[in-house]
């Protein structure tokens, strides 16, 4: 806080000196109070309970004060590189990767936390809230972050791997290099939890391209304000993958014709034992009742640019997915050219966007939907690491 013009007490009368000194002390007290009430980043003030952001730790906490692409990349550059073996290392690249979030204008960042696991995998966690919402304390946020990164929530990764196995033919040959979870909370309505994993195929035998698998597990859950089942219900959300984009001065990798799943599904998915879904698939071919009983997934790909894809999943108001959880597990395999890698500079592999615009509904005389929300984005950043450093 900048003070006002200097007060030259030496040339004043005794009475004015006393008045000036009181004013000067008041300004100092106000300045100290302001500095104490401004939110502080963990890089400025040590958190002894977690010992994060010190020189001898493999974890880092970012707030809105110190979250920038350079801060995150510089931190990851100082951490140990991922350790794995690949064949023909003279013609192949090892990579470090991380997720960098782009916070939308209608949301506030509760925190972004990254930890480099013992095997070199970059694992990060972030929470977003509605603008002007009450944010959790730093300790509460860090407790949840640690639970996701090192606790029971890591079982989600096993579920994702099972889903990816069906989407990528030789997924078992991939090696995870980074993962990220974002929890976006819509106050009084619901939340979306999105975990994305990026993996590298170690021994693809291709001297011109490297192979990566990107997969997300996205789950939408409603918040029943009333407690009697008359609150919001899930309706739909979108997941967008863009493999031909940069961010700030960070250049994209050259990706062509990604392979993606899932493909377009019927208006009515047919889980095992779902007699109603099976009946409606045969009876209602054009989906007239899908807004009530349907559950579908559709994949939209840009005809002129196949590197952009968007999945939309929807469920009817009276389905189990509407009341409990609506999920989607998109997965893509991409093969960027090794010639696109400029030394060990950071590049953008993909832009992952989640959009919950009109994503919930409820009955209140008529079906009502919450106000539109902005897409929230994470960029997958990566750079090559010389084999000698692994």
C-alpha positions in Angstrom: 0.0 0.0 0.0 1.5 3.4 -1.0 1.6 6.1 1.6 0.6 9.7 0.9 3.2 12.5 0.4 6.0 12.7 3.0 5.2 14.6 6.2 8.0 16.9 7.1 7.5 17.0 10.9 10.8 18.8 11.7 9.5 22.2 10.4 6.1 22.1 12.1 4.9 23.6 15.3 4.6 21.4 18.4 0.8 21.1 18.1 1.0 20.3 14.4 3.8 17.8 15.1 1.6 15.9 17.5 -1.3 15.9 15.0 1.0 14.8 12.2 2.5 12.0 14.2 -1.0 10.7 15.1 -2.0 10.8 11.4 1.3 9.1 10.4 0.8 6.3 13.0 -2.8 5.8 11.8 -1.6 5.4 8.3 1.0 2.8 9.4 -1.7 0.9 11.3 -4.0 0.9 8.3 -1.2 -0.3 6.1 -0.4 -3.1 8.5 -4.0 -4.2 8.7 -4.4 -4.1 5.0 -1.3 -6.3 4.5 -2.6 -8.8 7.0 -6.1 -9.1 5.4 -4.9 -9.5 1.8 -4.9 -13.2 0.8 -1.4 -14.6 0.8 0.0 -17.3 -1.4 1.9 -20.2 0.1 5.0 -19.1 -1.8 5.1 -15.9 0.3 4.2 -17.5 3.7 5.3 -21.0 4.7 2.7 -23.5 5.7 4.5 -25.5 8.4 1.7 -28.1 8.7 2.4 -29.3 5.1 5.8 -27.8 4.4 4.8 -27.1 0.9 6.6 -24.8 -1.5 10.0 -25.1 0.2 13.1 -26.1 -1.6 13.1 -29.7 -0.3 9.5 -30.7 -1.2 8.0 -32.2 -4.3 4.6 -30.4 -3.9 3.5 -26.9 -4.6 0.4 -24.8 -3.8 -0.8 -22.1 -6.2 -3.5 -19.5 -5.4 -4.9 -16.8 -7.7 -1.9 -14.7 -6.6 0.8 -16.8 -8.0 -0.9 -19.1 -10.6 0.7 -18.4 -13.9 1.9 -20.6 -16.8 5.6 -19.6 -16.1 5.3 -20.3 -12.4 3.9 -23.8 -13.0 6.4 -24.7 -15.7 9.3 -23.3 -13.7 8.3 -25.4 -10.7 8.0 -28.6 -12.8 11.4 -28.0 -14.4 13.0 -28.1 -11.0 11.4 -31.4 -10.1 12.8 -34.9 -11.0 12.1 -36.1 -14.5 9.8 -39.1 -15.0 11.8 -42.3 -15.0 11.1 -45.1 -17.5 12.9 -47.0 -20.2 12.2 -46.8 -23.9 13.8 -48.6 -26.8 16.1 -46.8 -29.3 16.6 -43.7 -27.1 18.7 -42.0 -29.7 15.6 -41.5 -31.9 12.9 -41.2 -29.2 11.8 -38.6 -26.7 10.9 -38.9 -23.0 8.4 -36.3 -21.8 7.4 -34.4 -18.7 3.8 -33.2 -18.7 1.6 -31.0 -16.5 -1.9 -29.5 -16.6 -2.3 -25.7 -16.5 -5.8 -24.4 -15.8 -7.5 -21.4 -17.4 -10.0 -20.1 -14.9 -13.2 -18.7 -16.5 -14.5 -15.2 -15.5 -17.6 -16.5 -13.8 -15.6 -18.8 -11.4 -13.1 -18.3 -8.6 -10.1 -20.4 -7.9 -10.0 -22.0 -4.5 -6.5 -23.4 -5.2 -4.3 -25.4 -7.5 -2.0 -28.0 -6.0 0.6 -30.1 -7.7 2.7 -33.0 -6.5 5.4 -34.9 -8.3 5.0 -38.6 -7.3 8.0 -40.8 -6.7 7.8 -42.2 -10.3 7.9 -38.7 -11.7 4.2 -38.5 -12.6 2.8 -34.9 -12.3 -0.4 -35.1 -10.2 -2.5 -32.0 -9.7 -5.8 -31.0 -8.2 -7.9 -27.8 -8.5 -11.2 -26.5 -7.2 -13.4 -23.8 -8.8 -16.4 -22.1 -7.2 -19.0 -19.6 -8.5 -17.9 -16.0 -8.5 -18.4 -14.4 -5.1 -19.0 -17.8 -3.4 -17.4 -18.5 0.0 -14.2 -20.3 -0.6 -12.8 -23.1 1.6 -9.8 -22.3 3.8 -6.4 -23.2 2.6 -6.1 -26.1 5.0 -9.4 -27.6 4.0 -8.5 -27.3 0.3 -5.1 -28.9 0.8 -6.6 -31.8 2.8 -9.0 -32.5 -0.1 -6.1 -32.2 -2.6 -4.0 -34.7 -0.7 -6.9 -37.0 -0.5 -7.3 -37.0 -4.3 -3.7 -37.3 -5.1 -2.6 -39.8 -2.5 -5.7 -41.2 -0.9 -8.6 -43.4 -1.7 -9.8 -41.3 -4.6 -6.9 -42.7 -6.7 -9.1 -45.7 -7.3 -10.8 -43.5 -9.9 -7.7 -44.1 -12.0 -8.3 -47.8 -12.0 -11.8 -47.3 -13.2 -10.5 -45.0 -15.9 -8.0 -47.6 -17.1 -10.7 -50.2 -17.5 -12.7 -47.7 -19.6 -9.7 -46.7 -21.7 -8.8 -50.3 -22.4 -12.0 -50.6 -24.4 -11.3 -47.4 -26.3 -7.6 -47.8 -27.3 -6.6 -51.1 -28.9 -3.1 -51.4 -27.3 -3.7 -49.3 -24.2 -1.8 -51.7 -21.9 1.5 -50.4 -23.5 0.9 -46.9 -22.3 2.7 -45.4 -19.3 1.1 -42.6 -17.3 3.1 -39.3 -17.1 0.5 -36.8 -15.7 -3.0 -36.6 -14.2 -5.2 -33.8 -13.1 -8.5 -33.4 -11.3 -10.8 -30.3 -11.3 -13.8 -30.0 -9.0 -16.2 -27.3 -10.3 -18.9 -26.5 -7.7 -22.1 -24.6 -8.8 -23.5 -23.2 -5.6 -26.9 -24.7 -4.7 -27.1 -26.7 -7.9 -24.4 -29.4 -8.2 -20.8 -30.1 -9.1 -18.7 -31.7 -11.9 -15.6 -33.7 -11.1 -13.2 -34.2 -14.1 -10.1 -36.3 -13.9 -7.8 -36.4 -17.0 -4.8 -38.7 -17.5 -2.1 -38.4 -20.2 0.1 -41.4 -21.0 2.9 -42.1 -23.4 3.4 -45.3 -25.4 7.0 -46.2 -24.6 8.0 -48.6 -27.4 5.9 -47.8 -30.5 8.7 -48.4 -32.9 7.9 -45.2 -34.9 11.0 -43.0 -35.4 8.9 -40.0 -36.7 6.0 -39.8 -34.2 5.4 -40.2 -30.5 2.1 -41.8 -29.3 0.0 -40.4 -26.5 -3.3 -41.4 -24.9 -5.5 -38.8 -23.3 -8.6 -39.9 -21.3 -11.0 -38.2 -19.0 -13.5 -39.4 -16.4 -16.2 -36.7 -15.9 -19.0 -37.1 -13.4 -21.8 -34.7 -12.8 -23.8 -34.9 -9.5 -26.8 -32.7 -8.4 -27.3 -30.9 -5.1 -30.7 -31.5 -3.6 -31.3 -28.3 -1.6 -34.7 -29.4 -0.3 -33.6 -32.8 0.9 -36.9 -34.3 -0.4 -36.0 -35.1 -4.0 -37.3 -31.8 -5.5 -33.9 -30.2 -6.1 -31.8 -30.0 -9.2 -31.2 -33.1 -11.4 -28.5 -33.8 -13.9 -29.3 -33.0 -17.5 -26.2 -32.8 -19.8 -22.6 -31.6 -20.1 -20.0 -31.3 -22.9 -16.4 -32.4 -23.1 -14.2 -30.7 -25.7 -10.8 -31.9 -26.9 -8.7 -29.6 -29.1 -5.3 -31.0 -30.3 -4.3 -28.0 -32.5 -4.0 -25.1 -30.1 -1.3 -23.0 -28.4 -1.5 -21.0 -25.2 0.2 -17.6 -24.7 3.6 -18.1 -26.4 3.6 -21.9 -26.0 3.3 -23.6 -29.3 1.1 -26.6 -30.1 2.5 -30.0 -31.2 1.6 -31.1 -34.7 -1.2 -33.6 -34.2 -3.0 -35.3 -37.1 -6.2 -37.5 -37.2 -6.6 -38.5 -33.5 -8.4 -41.8 -32.8 -11.3 -41.2 -30.3 -14.0 -43.0 -28.4 -16.8 -43.3 -27.5 -18.7 -42.8 -30.8 -22.4 -41.7 -31.1 -24.8 -43.9 -29.0 -28.6 -44.4 -29.3 -31.1 -42.2 -27.6 -31.5 -44.8 -24.9 -28.4 -46.6 -23.6 -29.2 -50.1 -22.5 -27.5 -51.1 -19.3 -27.6 -54.7 -18.3 -31.1 -55.6 -17.1 -32.6 -52.2 -18.3 -35.8 -53.5 -19.9 -37.2 -50.0 -20.3 -34.1 -48.8 -22.2 -34.3 -51.8 -24.5 -38.0 -51.2 -25.2 -37.6 -47.5 -25.9 -34.7 -48.1 -28.2 -37.0 -50.3 -30.4 -40.2 -48.3 -29.9 -39.1 -44.7 -29.9 -36.6 -44.5 -32.9 -36.4 -40.7 -33.1 -36.2 -40.1 -29.4 -39.5 -38.3 -28.6 -39.3 -39.4 -25.0 -35.5 -39.0 -24.6 -36.0 -35.8 -22.4 -37.8 -38.0 -19.9 -36.2 -41.5 -20.1 -33.2 -41.1 -22.4 -29.5 -41.4 -21.9 -27.3 -40.7 -24.9 -23.7 -39.9 -25.9 -22.9 -38.0 -29.2 -19.5 -37.2 -30.7 -19.1 -34.1 -32.8 -16.0 -33.8 -35.0 -15.1 -30.8 -37.1 -15.2 -31.9 -40.7 -12.6 -29.4 -41.8 -10.3 -30.0 -38.8 -10.4 -33.4 -37.3 -8.2 -32.4 -34.4 -11.3 -30.8 -32.6 -13.9 -33.1 -31.0 -16.8 -32.5 -28.7 -18.8 -35.1 -26.7 -22.2 -34.4 -25.3 -24.0 -36.7 -22.9 -27.6 -36.2 -21.8 -30.0 -38.0 -19.6 -33.8 -37.8 -19.1 -35.4 -36.3 -16.1 -36.7 -39.6 -14.7 -33.6 -41.7 -15.2 -31.3 -42.9 -12.5 -28.4 -40.8 -13.9 -30.4 -37.6 -13.4 -30.9 -38.2 -9.7 -27.5 -39.7 -8.8 -24.6 -39.2 -11.3 -24.1 -38.7 -15.0 -20.7 -39.7 -16.3 -18.6 -39.9 -19.5 -15.2 -41.3 -20.2 -13.9 -39.9 -23.5 -10.4 -41.1 -24.7 -8.2 -40.1 -27.6 -5.0 -41.4 -29.1 -2.8 -38.8 -30.7 0.5 -39.0 -32.7 2.4 -35.8 -32.9 5.5 -35.5 -35.1 8.8 -35.6 -33.2 10.1 -32.9 -35.6 7.6 -30.5 -33.9 9.5 -30.7 -30.7 11.8 -27.6 -30.4 14.6 -28.6 -28.1 13.2 -29.0 -24.5 10.8 -26.1 -24.8 7.3 -26.6 -23.4 4.5 -27.3 -26.0 0.7 -27.7 -25.8 -0.5 -31.3 -26.5 -4.2 -30.6 -26.0 -6.8 -28.3 -24.7 -9.5 -30.0 -22.5 -12.7 -28.1 -21.9 -15.8 -28.9 -19.8 -19.0 -27.1 -20.3 -22.1 -27.4 -18.1 -24.2 -24.8 -19.8 -27.9 -25.6 -18.8 -26.6 -28.8 -17.3 -29.2 -29.2 -14.6 -33.0 -29.1 -14.5 -35.9 -29.3 -12.0 -39.6 -29.1 -12.0 -41.2 -26.0 -10.5 -44.4 -25.6 -12.5 -42.2 -25.7 -15.6 -38.7 -27.2 -16.2 -36.2 -24.5 -15.1 -32.5 -24.5 -15.8 -29.7 -22.5 -14.0 -28.1 -19.5 -15.7 -25.5 -20.3 -18.4 -21.9 -21.0 -17.2 -18.6 -20.6 -19.0 -16.4 -23.5 -20.2 -13.5 -24.3 -17.9 -10.3 -25.4 -19.5 -7.0 -27.2 -18.8 -4.1 -27.2 -21.1 -1.8 -30.2 -21.3 1.7 -28.9 -21.4 4.8 -31.1 -22.1 8.4 -31.0 -23.1 11.0 -33.5 -24.0 13.6 -34.7 -21.5 17.0 -36.1 -22.6 17.3 -39.8 -22.0 20.5 -39.2 -19.9 18.4 -37.3 -17.3 16.1 -40.3 -16.7 
